[in-house]
Amino acid sequence: MGKLAGKVAIVSGSGRGIGRAVALKLAQEGARVVVNDLDPAPAAQTVADIVAGGGEAVACAGSVTAPDFAERFVHTAIDRFGGLDIIVNNAGYTWDNVLQKMTDEQWYAMLDVHLTAPFRILRAAADFIRLAAKSEAESGRENFRKVVNVSSIAGTGGNAGQANYAAAKAGIIGMTRTLAKEWGRYRVNVNCVAFGLINTRLTSAPADGSSTLEIEGRQIKAGVNLEMFAQLEAMIPLGRGGTPEEAAGAIALLCYPESDYVSGELLVCSGGFRI
């Protein structure tokens, strides 16, 4: 029996990278997981890997920025698994430019995926959480639910070329702390994890223009300049970037029963590095 046995979790952006590691980690601890990715194939693969490991999971593919996504995501958990206990807002990507060259499209794309999408998902879950908490209180049970929002050290200290991303990631911290105050009465712990350099496909590809990601019809350059990457790692006290599994561990900490009296907090997972 894992620490999350009987719990139901939804994890956005969990077909790849950090989100995939989170979904696998929560499933290993006994949670039933709704897996999401923009593309059906990675989501299906994560589901298959969870099932192969003895867990339960189902896919809910699609863009988190679609107007109808939040309701579909939340109700997949309720309809398939009968409840909702853990929400991890992880989906996202970067689309960088210096401010004077940044387009409105770049600006709003980052706000949409990193801030508006989590807001909609949490809003879609609100009625279920409120009614479930009322029912549990009336029966004398205390059941803590968990929300973990993903931010970045760019949101805490800023980062050149990322005004859009940093603004969105700062915003999710404010939303986290506000919702912790609003949903405390429903026994929901709402916390945030800000990541530093984590080695995923967004950071590991060569930043020479040869590696791009297609996201909702846009070709987004991926990767970090190798010289800059080495400089970044040299500034990290632990001497290297983190792995997706280490990032998932930070999120899992805030999903465990041991965090039942932790809410409204920002956990920085950066190997000791600060901007």
C-alpha positions, 0 to 999 in steps of 0.5 A: 500500500503506497502513501497515495492508495485510493487517491485520484490524481490529474497531471497536466503535461504528463506524456513527457518530461517532468509531468511523465515522471510525476504521473509514474511517481504518483501511480507507484504510490497507489494513486489512479492517474489521469494522464494528459499530453497535447499529443495522444501517443505520449499520453498513451505511452505513459498510461501503458507504463503505469498499467504495466507497473500494476497501476491504474491510469487513463489518458485525456489528450489535448491542449490545456489551453482549449476552452473545453479542456478543463471540464473534460480533464476534471470529469475524466477523473470523476467519471472514470475513477469516482473522485479527485484528490490531487491536481498537478498543473505542470503543462507548459513550454517556453517561447523566448524573446527579448521584450522589444522583439516579443510579439503579442502572440508570444506574450499571450501564449505563455500566459494562456498555458502557464496561468490561464489553463491552471486557473480553468482547471482549478475552477472546473474542479471547484464544485466537486471539491466543495461538495465532497468536502461538505459531505466528508465534514458532515460524516465526521471525516477529514480528508485533505486534497492536494493542488501543486502548481508548477512555477520556475525560478524565472518567476521568482527572480526573472530571466532575460529573454523570458518576460512572458514566461517569468510573468506567468510563472510569477502569477501562478505563485500569487494564484497558489497563495490566494487559493490556499486561503480560499480553499483551506476550509475545504481541507485543500493544501495548495502549494507551488514548486519552482524549478531551476534547471531540469534536464528535459527535451526543452533544455537538452537539445542543441540551441542552434535552431536545428531542434524545434517543437511543434506546439499547436501549429507553432514551431518553437525553438528548443534547447540551451546554448551549450556554453550557456548550459555549462555556465548554468550548471557551474552556478548550481551548488549541487553541480548539475541540472536535475532529472525529471525524477528528482523534479517529480520527487519535489512535487510528490512531497506536497501530495503526501499525507505528511504535507497535510499542514503545509499550504500556500508555500513555494518549494524551490527545487533548483539544486541550491541555485537562485537567480 
